[in-house]
Amino acid sequence: ALPLYANRTKLVTASAAGGGVGSEGDPWTLDEAMTNAVAGDVVGVQAGVYVGTDPGVSAGNYRFTPAYRPTNSGTSGNPIVFVAQNQASKVGTGYSDIRSGSSVAGSGWPAFGALTRNYIEWVGMYTDEAQTNNKGVADSGPCTMWTQTGSKVLGCKIRGIAAPFTDNHSGIRIENFFDGFITDNDISGFNDQLAGGGTNQTGLTSYATTGTTFEYNLFDNNGDNLYLKSLTS
């Protein structure tokens, strides 16, 4: 069973003013949740639109640096969970809509994920590159999980656009990713050949990954659905 919004111990809303404590009466912004969530927190992300900002890294690092990425790690028994109010892969409205904040396709950055943090779970989020301020970058995806153990992407709905990203444009990209789960996601539209260029567009790219379970994912209109690269088992 997926973690539930009803089991939240912290709350994020799109209308939060900032300076909150993550409570029902004084919620966090999503940026504050990225900074303040700690092992054992179940952070409920209320339906709404969340637009990130430039992560401020050097050009070569955009591909693995999501706009929304937690500062802290969870633990094996107490992950940090970010769970949408409604599971996007199962419902038609009321999304927790996560956007990168970039307006330039091919020169942006991922919308959400994790970078060198362990036991992070993203559950039920929605992201669509066709939306305003949600453009990605080559060799990456809207959800990017890079160099970590025990993390999960569950029940998310991820939509791509046909844009000349050149290579390796994916819905979810995991790399140096160990003992995790990629489950119940709905991924489509990662097919840059329609825009006249690129190779290896795929729903999910797994690079240098071991011990990870992929199951019950729905793929449609991608160049490939699942691309296993380099030392994957």
Contacts in CASP RR format, 6 or more apart in sequence:
PFRMAT RR
TARGET T0000
AUTHOR 0000-0000-0000
METHOD contacts of the structure
MODEL  1
ALPLYANRTKLVTASAAGGGVGSEGDPWTLDEAMTNAVAGDVVGVQAGVY
VGTDPGVSAGNYRFTPAYRPTNSGTSGNPIVFVAQNQASKVGTGYSDIRS
GSSVAGSGWPAFGALTRNYIEWVGMYTDEAQTNNKGVADSGPCTMWTQTG
SKVLGCKIRGIAAPFTDNHSGIRIENFFDGFITDNDISGFNDQLAGGGTN
QTGLTSYATTGTTFEYNLFDNNGDNLYLKSLTS
2 83 0 8 1.000
2 87 0 8 1.000
2 123 0 8 1.000
2 124 0 8 1.000
2 154 0 8 1.000
2 155 0 8 1.000
2 183 0 8 1.000
2 184 0 8 1.000
3 42 0 8 1.000
3 81 0 8 1.000
3 83 0 8 1.000
3 121 0 8 1.000
3 123 0 8 1.000
3 154 0 8 1.000
4 83 0 8 1.000
5 44 0 8 1.000
5 45 0 8 1.000
5 83 0 8 1.000
5 84 0 8 1.000
5 85 0 8 1.000
5 86 0 8 1.000
7 42 0 8 1.000
7 83 0 8 1.000
8 42 0 8 1.000
8 43 0 8 1.000
8 44 0 8 1.000
8 83 0 8 1.000
9 40 0 8 1.000
9 41 0 8 1.000
9 42 0 8 1.000
9 43 0 8 1.000
10 22 0 8 1.000
10 23 0 8 1.000
10 27 0 8 1.000
10 28 0 8 1.000
10 33 0 8 1.000
10 37 0 8 1.000
10 41 0 8 1.000
10 42 0 8 1.000
10 43 0 8 1.000
10 44 0 8 1.000
11 22 0 8 1.000
11 23 0 8 1.000
11 24 0 8 1.000
11 25 0 8 1.000
11 27 0 8 1.000
11 28 0 8 1.000
11 43 0 8 1.000
11 44 0 8 1.000
11 46 0 8 1.000
12 22 0 8 1.000
12 27 0 8 1.000
12 28 0 8 1.000
12 29 0 8 1.000
12 30 0 8 1.000
12 32 0 8 1.000
12 33 0 8 1.000
12 43 0 8 1.000
12 44 0 8 1.000
12 45 0 8 1.000
12 46 0 8 1.000
12 50 0 8 1.000
12 82 0 8 1.000
13 27 0 8 1.000
13 46 0 8 1.000
13 48 0 8 1.000
14 30 0 8 1.000
14 46 0 8 1.000
14 47 0 8 1.000
14 48 0 8 1.000
14 49 0 8 1.000
14 50 0 8 1.000
16 27 0 8 1.000
16 28 0 8 1.000
16 29 0 8 1.000
16 32 0 8 1.000
18 28 0 8 1.000
18 29 0 8 1.000
18 32 0 8 1.000
19 26 0 8 1.000
19 28 0 8 1.000
19 29 0 8 1.000
19 32 0 8 1.000
20 26 0 8 1.000
20 27 0 8 1.000
20 28 0 8 1.000
20 32 0 8 1.000
21 28 0 8 1.000
22 28 0 8 1.000
22 32 0 8 1.000
22 33 0 8 1.000
22 36 0 8 1.000
27 46 0 8 1.000
28 36 0 8 1.000
28 43 0 8 1.000
30 45 0 8 1.000
30 50 0 8 1.000
30 52 0 8 1.000
30 68 0 8 1.000
30 98 0 8 1.000
31 52 0 8 1.000
31 68 0 8 1.000
33 43 0 8 1.000
33 45 0 8 1.000
33 70 0 8 1.000
33 82 0 8 1.000
34 68 0 8 1.000
34 69 0 8 1.000
34 70 0 8 1.000
34 71 0 8 1.000
35 71 0 8 1.000
36 71 0 8 1.000
37 43 0 8 1.000
37 70 0 8 1.000
37 72 0 8 1.000
37 80 0 8 1.000
37 82 0 8 1.000
38 72 0 8 1.000
38 74 0 8 1.000
38 80 0 8 1.000
39 72 0 8 1.000
39 73 0 8 1.000
39 74 0 8 1.000
39 75 0 8 1.000
39 78 0 8 1.000
39 79 0 8 1.000
39 80 0 8 1.000
39 119 0 8 1.000
40 74 0 8 1.000
40 75 0 8 1.000
40 77 0 8 1.000
40 78 0 8 1.000
40 79 0 8 1.000
40 80 0 8 1.000
40 81 0 8 1.000
41 80 0 8 1.000
41 81 0 8 1.000
42 81 0 8 1.000
42 83 0 8 1.000
43 80 0 8 1.000
43 81 0 8 1.000
43 82 0 8 1.000
43 83 0 8 1.000
44 82 0 8 1.000
44 83 0 8 1.000
44 84 0 8 1.000
44 85 0 8 1.000
45 82 0 8 1.000
45 83 0 8 1.000
45 84 0 8 1.000
45 85 0 8 1.000
45 96 0 8 1.000
45 125 0 8 1.000
46 85 0 8 1.000
46 96 0 8 1.000
47 84 0 8 1.000
47 85 0 8 1.000
47 86 0 8 1.000
47 94 0 8 1.000
47 95 0 8 1.000
47 96 0 8 1.000
47 97 0 8 1.000
48 94 0 8 1.000
48 95 0 8 1.000
48 96 0 8 1.000
48 97 0 8 1.000
49 97 0 8 1.000
49 99 0 8 1.000
50 68 0 8 1.000
50 96 0 8 1.000
50 97 0 8 1.000
50 98 0 8 1.000
50 99 0 8 1.000
51 99 0 8 1.000
51 101 0 8 1.000
51 133 0 8 1.000
51 134 0 8 1.000
52 67 0 8 1.000
52 68 0 8 1.000
52 99 0 8 1.000
52 100 0 8 1.000
52 101 0 8 1.000
52 111 0 8 1.000
52 133 0 8 1.000
53 67 0 8 1.000
53 101 0 8 1.000
54 67 0 8 1.000
54 101 0 8 1.000
54 102 0 8 1.000
54 109 0 8 1.000
55 62 0 8 1.000
55 65 0 8 1.000
55 66 0 8 1.000
55 67 0 8 1.000
55 69 0 8 1.000
55 109 0 8 1.000
56 65 0 8 1.000
57 65 0 8 1.000
62 107 0 8 1.000
62 108 0 8 1.000
62 109 0 8 1.000
62 137 0 8 1.000
62 140 0 8 1.000
63 109 0 8 1.000
63 110 0 8 1.000
63 137 0 8 1.000
63 138 0 8 1.000
63 139 0 8 1.000
63 140 0 8 1.000
63 144 0 8 1.000
64 110 0 8 1.000
64 115 0 8 1.000
64 140 0 8 1.000
64 144 0 8 1.000
64 146 0 8 1.000
64 147 0 8 1.000
64 175 0 8 1.000
65 109 0 8 1.000
65 110 0 8 1.000
65 115 0 8 1.000
66 100 0 8 1.000
66 109 0 8 1.000
66 110 0 8 1.000
66 111 0 8 1.000
66 112 0 8 1.000
66 113 0 8 1.000
66 114 0 8 1.000
66 115 0 8 1.000
66 143 0 8 1.000
66 144 0 8 1.000
67 99 0 8 1.000
67 100 0 8 1.000
67 101 0 8 1.000
67 109 0 8 1.000
67 110 0 8 1.000
67 111 0 8 1.000
67 112 0 8 1.000
68 98 0 8 1.000
68 111 0 8 1.000
68 112 0 8 1.000
68 113 0 8 1.000
69 112 0 8 1.000
69 113 0 8 1.000
69 114 0 8 1.000
69 115 0 8 1.000
69 117 0 8 1.000
70 80 0 8 1.000
70 82 0 8 1.000
70 114 0 8 1.000
70 117 0 8 1.000
70 120 0 8 1.000
71 117 0 8 1.000
72 80 0 8 1.000
72 117 0 8 1.000
73 80 0 8 1.000
73 117 0 8 1.000
73 118 0 8 1.000
73 119 0 8 1.000
73 120 0 8 1.000
73 148 0 8 1.000
74 80 0 8 1.000
74 117 0 8 1.000
74 118 0 8 1.000
74 119 0 8 1.000
74 120 0 8 1.000
75 118 0 8 1.000
75 119 0 8 1.000
76 119 0 8 1.000
76 150 0 8 1.000
77 119 0 8 1.000
78 119 0 8 1.000
79 119 0 8 1.000
79 120 0 8 1.000
79 121 0 8 1.000
79 150 0 8 1.000
79 151 0 8 1.000
79 152 0 8 1.000
80 119 0 8 1.000
80 120 0 8 1.000
80 121 0 8 1.000
81 121 0 8 1.000
81 123 0 8 1.000
82 112 0 8 1.000
82 120 0 8 1.000
82 121 0 8 1.000
82 122 0 8 1.000
82 123 0 8 1.000
82 125 0 8 1.000
83 121 0 8 1.000
83 123 0 8 1.000
83 124 0 8 1.000
84 95 0 8 1.000
84 96 0 8 1.000
84 123 0 8 1.000
84 124 0 8 1.000
84 125 0 8 1.000
84 126 0 8 1.000
85 94 0 8 1.000
85 96 0 8 1.000
86 92 0 8 1.000
86 93 0 8 1.000
86 94 0 8 1.000
86 95 0 8 1.000
86 96 0 8 1.000
86 124 0 8 1.000
87 123 0 8 1.000
87 124 0 8 1.000
87 155 0 8 1.000
87 184 0 8 1.000
88 95 0 8 1.000
88 96 0 8 1.000
88 124 0 8 1.000
88 125 0 8 1.000
88 126 0 8 1.000
88 155 0 8 1.000
88 156 0 8 1.000
88 157 0 8 1.000
88 186 0 8 1.000
89 124 0 8 1.000
89 155 0 8 1.000
89 156 0 8 1.000
89 157 0 8 1.000
89 184 0 8 1.000
89 185 0 8 1.000
89 186 0 8 1.000
89 218 0 8 1.000
90 155 0 8 1.000
95 125 0 8 1.000
95 126 0 8 1.000
95 157 0 8 1.000
96 124 0 8 1.000
96 125 0 8 1.000
96 126 0 8 1.000
97 126 0 8 1.000
97 127 0 8 1.000
97 128 0 8 1.000
97 131 0 8 1.000
98 111 0 8 1.000
98 112 0 8 1.000
98 125 0 8 1.000
98 126 0 8 1.000
98 127 0 8 1.000
98 142 0 8 1.000
99 111 0 8 1.000
99 127 0 8 1.000
99 131 0 8 1.000
99 132 0 8 1.000
99 133 0 8 1.000
99 134 0 8 1.000
100 108 0 8 1.000
100 109 0 8 1.000
100 110 0 8 1.000
100 111 0 8 1.000
100 133 0 8 1.000
100 134 0 8 1.000
100 135 0 8 1.000
100 136 0 8 1.000
100 142 0 8 1.000
101 111 0 8 1.000
101 133 0 8 1.000
101 134 0 8 1.000
101 135 0 8 1.000
102 108 0 8 1.000
102 109 0 8 1.000
102 133 0 8 1.000
102 134 0 8 1.000
102 135 0 8 1.000
102 136 0 8 1.000
102 137 0 8 1.000
103 132 0 8 1.000
103 133 0 8 1.000
103 135 0 8 1.000
104 135 0 8 1.000
105 129 0 8 1.000
105 135 0 8 1.000
105 136 0 8 1.000
105 161 0 8 1.000
105 163 0 8 1.000
105 164 0 8 1.000
105 165 0 8 1.000
106 135 0 8 1.000
106 136 0 8 1.000
106 137 0 8 1.000
106 138 0 8 1.000
106 163 0 8 1.000
106 164 0 8 1.000
106 165 0 8 1.000
106 166 0 8 1.000
107 135 0 8 1.000
107 136 0 8 1.000
107 137 0 8 1.000
108 135 0 8 1.000
108 136 0 8 1.000
108 137 0 8 1.000
109 136 0 8 1.000
109 137 0 8 1.000
109 140 0 8 1.000
110 136 0 8 1.000
110 137 0 8 1.000
110 140 0 8 1.000
110 141 0 8 1.000
110 142 0 8 1.000
110 143 0 8 1.000
110 144 0 8 1.000
110 173 0 8 1.000
111 127 0 8 1.000
111 134 0 8 1.000
111 136 0 8 1.000
111 142 0 8 1.000
111 143 0 8 1.000
112 122 0 8 1.000
112 125 0 8 1.000
112 127 0 8 1.000
112 142 0 8 1.000
112 143 0 8 1.000
113 120 0 8 1.000
113 122 0 8 1.000
113 143 0 8 1.000
113 144 0 8 1.000
113 145 0 8 1.000
113 153 0 8 1.000
114 120 0 8 1.000
114 145 0 8 1.000
114 146 0 8 1.000
114 148 0 8 1.000
114 151 0 8 1.000
115 144 0 8 1.000
115 146 0 8 1.000
115 147 0 8 1.000
115 148 0 8 1.000
116 146 0 8 1.000
116 147 0 8 1.000
116 148 0 8 1.000
117 148 0 8 1.000
117 151 0 8 1.000
118 148 0 8 1.000
118 149 0 8 1.000
118 150 0 8 1.000
118 151 0 8 1.000
119 148 0 8 1.000
119 149 0 8 1.000
119 150 0 8 1.000
119 151 0 8 1.000
120 145 0 8 1.000
120 148 0 8 1.000
120 151 0 8 1.000
120 152 0 8 1.000
121 151 0 8 1.000
121 152 0 8 1.000
121 153 0 8 1.000
121 154 0 8 1.000
122 143 0 8 1.000
122 152 0 8 1.000
122 153 0 8 1.000
122 154 0 8 1.000
122 156 0 8 1.000
123 152 0 8 1.000
123 154 0 8 1.000
123 155 0 8 1.000
123 156 0 8 1.000
124 154 0 8 1.000
124 155 0 8 1.000
124 156 0 8 1.000
124 157 0 8 1.000
125 143 0 8 1.000
125 156 0 8 1.000
125 157 0 8 1.000
126 156 0 8 1.000
126 157 0 8 1.000
126 158 0 8 1.000
127 134 0 8 1.000
127 142 0 8 1.000
127 143 0 8 1.000
127 156 0 8 1.000
127 157 0 8 1.000
127 158 0 8 1.000
127 159 0 8 1.000
128 134 0 8 1.000
128 158 0 8 1.000
128 159 0 8 1.000
128 160 0 8 1.000
129 135 0 8 1.000
129 136 0 8 1.000
129 142 0 8 1.000
129 159 0 8 1.000
129 160 0 8 1.000
129 161 0 8 1.000
129 163 0 8 1.000
130 159 0 8 1.000
130 160 0 8 1.000
130 161 0 8 1.000
134 142 0 8 1.000
135 163 0 8 1.000
136 142 0 8 1.000
136 165 0 8 1.000
137 165 0 8 1.000
138 165 0 8 1.000
138 166 0 8 1.000
138 167 0 8 1.000
138 168 0 8 1.000
138 169 0 8 1.000
139 167 0 8 1.000
139 168 0 8 1.000
139 169 0 8 1.000
139 173 0 8 1.000
140 168 0 8 1.000
140 169 0 8 1.000
140 170 0 8 1.000
140 173 0 8 1.000
141 169 0 8 1.000
141 170 0 8 1.000
141 171 0 8 1.000
141 172 0 8 1.000
141 173 0 8 1.000
142 158 0 8 1.000
142 160 0 8 1.000
142 171 0 8 1.000
142 172 0 8 1.000
143 153 0 8 1.000
143 156 0 8 1.000
143 158 0 8 1.000
143 171 0 8 1.000
143 172 0 8 1.000
143 173 0 8 1.000
144 172 0 8 1.000
144 173 0 8 1.000
144 174 0 8 1.000
144 175 0 8 1.000
145 151 0 8 1.000
145 153 0 8 1.000
145 172 0 8 1.000
145 173 0 8 1.000
145 174 0 8 1.000
145 175 0 8 1.000
145 177 0 8 1.000
146 173 0 8 1.000
146 174 0 8 1.000
146 175 0 8 1.000
146 176 0 8 1.000
146 177 0 8 1.000
147 175 0 8 1.000
147 176 0 8 1.000
147 177 0 8 1.000
148 176 0 8 1.000
148 177 0 8 1.000
148 178 0 8 1.000
149 178 0 8 1.000
149 179 0 8 1.000
149 180 0 8 1.000
150 178 0 8 1.000
150 179 0 8 1.000
150 180 0 8 1.000
150 181 0 8 1.000
151 177 0 8 1.000
151 180 0 8 1.000
152 180 0 8 1.000
152 181 0 8 1.000
152 182 0 8 1.000
152 183 0 8 1.000
153 172 0 8 1.000
153 174 0 8 1.000
153 181 0 8 1.000
153 182 0 8 1.000
153 183 0 8 1.000
153 185 0 8 1.000
154 181 0 8 1.000
154 182 0 8 1.000
154 183 0 8 1.000
154 184 0 8 1.000
154 185 0 8 1.000
155 183 0 8 1.000
155 184 0 8 1.000
155 185 0 8 1.000
155 186 0 8 1.000
156 172 0 8 1.000
156 185 0 8 1.000
156 186 0 8 1.000
157 185 0 8 1.000
157 186 0 8 1.000
157 187 0 8 1.000
158 171 0 8 1.000
158 172 0 8 1.000
158 185 0 8 1.000
158 186 0 8 1.000
158 187 0 8 1.000
158 188 0 8 1.000
158 203 0 8 1.000
159 187 0 8 1.000
159 188 0 8 1.000
159 189 0 8 1.000
160 171 0 8 1.000
160 188 0 8 1.000
160 189 0 8 1.000
160 190 0 8 1.000
161 189 0 8 1.000
162 189 0 8 1.000
162 191 0 8 1.000
162 192 0 8 1.000
162 193 0 8 1.000
162 194 0 8 1.000
162 195 0 8 1.000
163 169 0 8 1.000
163 192 0 8 1.000
163 195 0 8 1.000
164 192 0 8 1.000
164 195 0 8 1.000
164 196 0 8 1.000
164 197 0 8 1.000
164 198 0 8 1.000
165 192 0 8 1.000
165 198 0 8 1.000
165 201 0 8 1.000
166 192 0 8 1.000
166 197 0 8 1.000
166 198 0 8 1.000
167 198 0 8 1.000
167 199 0 8 1.000
167 200 0 8 1.000
168 199 0 8 1.000
168 200 0 8 1.000
168 201 0 8 1.000
168 205 0 8 1.000
169 190 0 8 1.000
169 192 0 8 1.000
169 198 0 8 1.000
169 200 0 8 1.000
169 201 0 8 1.000
170 190 0 8 1.000
170 201 0 8 1.000
170 202 0 8 1.000
170 203 0 8 1.000
170 204 0 8 1.000
170 205 0 8 1.000
170 227 0 8 1.000
171 187 0 8 1.000
171 190 0 8 1.000
171 202 0 8 1.000
171 203 0 8 1.000
171 204 0 8 1.000
171 205 0 8 1.000
172 182 0 8 1.000
172 185 0 8 1.000
172 187 0 8 1.000
172 203 0 8 1.000
172 204 0 8 1.000
172 205 0 8 1.000
173 204 0 8 1.000
173 205 0 8 1.000
173 207 0 8 1.000
174 182 0 8 1.000
174 204 0 8 1.000
174 205 0 8 1.000
174 206 0 8 1.000
174 207 0 8 1.000
174 209 0 8 1.000
174 212 0 8 1.000
175 205 0 8 1.000
175 206 0 8 1.000
175 207 0 8 1.000
175 208 0 8 1.000
175 209 0 8 1.000
176 207 0 8 1.000
176 208 0 8 1.000
176 209 0 8 1.000
177 206 0 8 1.000
177 208 0 8 1.000
177 209 0 8 1.000
177 212 0 8 1.000
178 209 0 8 1.000
178 210 0 8 1.000
178 211 0 8 1.000
178 212 0 8 1.000
179 210 0 8 1.000
179 211 0 8 1.000
179 212 0 8 1.000
180 211 0 8 1.000
180 212 0 8 1.000
180 213 0 8 1.000
181 212 0 8 1.000
181 213 0 8 1.000
181 215 0 8 1.000
182 204 0 8 1.000
182 206 0 8 1.000
182 212 0 8 1.000
182 213 0 8 1.000
182 214 0 8 1.000
182 215 0 8 1.000
182 217 0 8 1.000
183 213 0 8 1.000
183 214 0 8 1.000
183 215 0 8 1.000
183 216 0 8 1.000
183 217 0 8 1.000
184 215 0 8 1.000
184 216 0 8 1.000
184 217 0 8 1.000
185 204 0 8 1.000
185 217 0 8 1.000
185 218 0 8 1.000
186 217 0 8 1.000
186 218 0 8 1.000
187 203 0 8 1.000
187 204 0 8 1.000
187 217 0 8 1.000
187 218 0 8 1.000
187 219 0 8 1.000
187 220 0 8 1.000
187 222 0 8 1.000
188 203 0 8 1.000
188 219 0 8 1.000
188 220 0 8 1.000
188 221 0 8 1.000
188 222 0 8 1.000
189 203 0 8 1.000
189 220 0 8 1.000
189 221 0 8 1.000
189 222 0 8 1.000
190 201 0 8 1.000
190 202 0 8 1.000
190 203 0 8 1.000
190 222 0 8 1.000
190 223 0 8 1.000
191 201 0 8 1.000
191 221 0 8 1.000
191 222 0 8 1.000
191 223 0 8 1.000
192 198 0 8 1.000
192 201 0 8 1.000
193 201 0 8 1.000
193 223 0 8 1.000
200 224 0 8 1.000
200 227 0 8 1.000
201 222 0 8 1.000
201 223 0 8 1.000
201 224 0 8 1.000
202 222 0 8 1.000
202 223 0 8 1.000
202 224 0 8 1.000
202 225 0 8 1.000
202 226 0 8 1.000
202 227 0 8 1.000
203 219 0 8 1.000
203 222 0 8 1.000
203 223 0 8 1.000
203 224 0 8 1.000
203 225 0 8 1.000
203 226 0 8 1.000
203 227 0 8 1.000
204 214 0 8 1.000
204 217 0 8 1.000
204 219 0 8 1.000
204 225 0 8 1.000
204 226 0 8 1.000
204 227 0 8 1.000
205 227 0 8 1.000
205 229 0 8 1.000
206 212 0 8 1.000
206 214 0 8 1.000
206 226 0 8 1.000
206 227 0 8 1.000
206 228 0 8 1.000
206 229 0 8 1.000
206 232 0 8 1.000
207 229 0 8 1.000
207 230 0 8 1.000
207 232 0 8 1.000
208 229 0 8 1.000
208 230 0 8 1.000
208 231 0 8 1.000
208 232 0 8 1.000
209 228 0 8 1.000
209 231 0 8 1.000
209 232 0 8 1.000
210 231 0 8 1.000
210 232 0 8 1.000
210 233 0 8 1.000
211 233 0 8 1.000
214 226 0 8 1.000
217 226 0 8 1.000
219 225 0 8 1.000
219 226 0 8 1.000
END
